[in-house]
Amino acid sequence: MFDEKEIQTLSQDERAFNASFLASFSAVLTAIDLISIVILVIMGLVLGNTIAMGVRERTNEYGVLKALGFSNAHIIWFVMGEALVIGGAGGALGLLISYPFIEKGLGRFLEENMGAMFPYFRINPATTALAIALAFGLAIVASVIPALQAGRLKTVDALKRLA
């Protein structure tokens, strides 16, 4: 009936419409991915700066540990362990804040009011595992340079340096 009309129409079901609608947002999703990567890089720089400041403040303490017989590897592991604790705590805190926000707040709102477009808006276990892995990975990467610098300190230089 509509083939012979001047203005053509397209009939599709709601699922196909939602799929085409979400596909049109691929540029927005790509931009969000890029922004997320930039935020991760910035957080890595902040964490690296925090670890570097901690190493500078504890230079005398590392000198005392070396004077007591601790090796360079021990100092490196101390610094990296501290970074892992800070990174893991930050990742866990982020998940603790985001879980009620998504599961009880925004996720429920989107499912109830925009269920056709967002039928399932929750944090799945794979995302949680990835977030924790990224937090620990970011901590390791951010602590490599300060840990190596702390491990290379000479005992005499570390003891006479003022932080």
C-alpha positions in Angstrom: 0.0 0.0 0.0 2.8 2.4 0.8 5.1 1.3 -2.1 3.2 3.6 -4.5 3.1 6.6 -2.3 5.4 9.6 -2.7 6.8 9.4 0.8 8.1 6.0 1.8 7.8 4.7 5.3 9.8 2.2 7.3 8.0 -0.1 9.7 10.0 -2.0 12.3 9.5 -3.4 15.7 10.5 -1.7 18.9 13.6 -3.9 19.5 14.9 -3.0 16.0 14.2 0.7 16.6 16.0 0.6 19.9 19.0 -1.2 18.4 19.3 1.4 15.6 18.9 4.2 18.1 21.7 2.8 20.3 23.8 2.2 17.2 23.6 5.9 16.4 25.2 6.6 19.8 28.4 4.8 18.9 30.3 8.0 18.6 29.1 9.1 22.1 30.1 5.7 23.5 33.5 6.0 21.8 34.0 9.4 23.4 33.1 8.0 26.8 35.6 5.3 26.3 38.3 7.8 25.4 37.4 10.0 28.4 37.6 6.9 30.7 41.1 6.2 29.4 42.2 9.8 30.0 40.8 9.6 33.5 42.7 6.4 34.1 46.0 8.0 32.9 45.4 11.0 35.2 44.7 8.7 38.1 47.9 6.9 37.4 49.8 10.1 37.4 48.2 11.1 40.7 49.0 7.8 42.3 52.5 7.9 41.0 53.0 11.4 42.4 51.6 10.2 45.8 54.0 7.2 45.9 56.9 9.4 44.8 56.1 11.9 47.6 55.9 9.1 50.1 59.3 7.7 49.0 60.9 11.2 49.3 59.5 11.7 52.8 60.8 8.3 53.9 64.2 8.5 52.4 65.9 8.4 55.9 63.8 5.4 56.9 64.9 3.5 53.8 68.5 4.4 54.7 68.0 3.0 58.2 66.5 -0.2 56.7 69.5 -0.5 54.4 71.9 0.1 57.2 70.1 -2.7 59.1 70.7 -5.1 56.2 67.6 -4.9 54.0 68.4 -5.3 50.3 67.4 -3.2 47.4 64.7 -5.8 46.5 63.2 -5.4 50.0 62.9 -1.7 49.6 61.4 -2.0 46.2 58.8 -4.5 47.5 58.0 -2.2 50.4 57.2 0.7 48.0 55.3 -1.5 45.6 53.3 -3.1 48.4 52.3 0.4 49.7 51.2 1.3 46.2 49.2 -1.9 45.9 47.4 -1.2 49.2 46.6 2.4 48.1 45.5 1.3 44.7 43.4 -1.6 46.0 41.8 0.7 48.6 41.0 3.3 46.0 39.5 0.6 43.7 37.4 -0.9 46.6 36.2 2.5 47.7 35.2 3.3 44.1 33.2 0.1 43.9 31.6 0.7 47.3 30.5 4.1 46.2 29.3 3.1 42.7 27.5 -0.1 43.7 24.6 1.6 45.7 24.5 4.4 43.2 24.0 2.1 40.2 22.1 -0.8 41.8 19.7 1.2 44.0 19.7 4.7 42.3 20.5 5.4 38.7 20.2 1.7 37.5 16.8 1.2 39.0 15.6 4.6 37.6 16.7 3.8 34.1 15.2 0.3 34.1 11.9 1.6 35.4 11.6 4.7 33.2 13.6 3.8 30.1 13.2 0.0 30.2 12.9 -0.2 26.4 16.3 1.3 25.9 18.0 0.1 29.1 16.4 -3.2 30.1 19.4 -4.1 32.3 21.5 -1.5 33.9 23.5 -3.1 36.7 27.1 -3.8 37.6 28.0 -7.3 36.6 30.7 -9.4 38.3 33.0 -9.2 35.3 33.0 -5.4 35.5 33.8 -5.6 39.2 36.7 -8.0 38.6 38.0 -5.7 35.8 37.8 -2.7 38.0 39.8 -4.4 40.8 42.4 -5.7 38.3 42.8 -2.2 36.8 43.2 -0.6 40.2 46.0 -3.1 41.1 47.6 -2.8 37.6 47.5 1.0 37.8 49.1 0.8 41.2 51.9 -1.4 40.0 52.6 0.7 36.9 52.5 4.0 39.0 55.0 2.6 41.6 57.7 1.2 39.3 59.8 4.3 39.0 59.6 5.5 42.6 60.3 1.9 43.8 63.4 1.6 41.6 64.6 5.0 42.8 64.1 4.0 46.4 65.9 0.7 45.8 68.9 2.4 44.2 69.5 4.8 47.1 72.9 4.4 48.8 72.7 4.0 52.5 74.9 7.0 53.2 73.1 9.3 50.8 69.7 8.2 52.2 70.8 8.9 55.8 72.2 12.4 55.2 69.4 13.6 52.9 66.7 15.7 54.4 63.2 15.0 53.0 
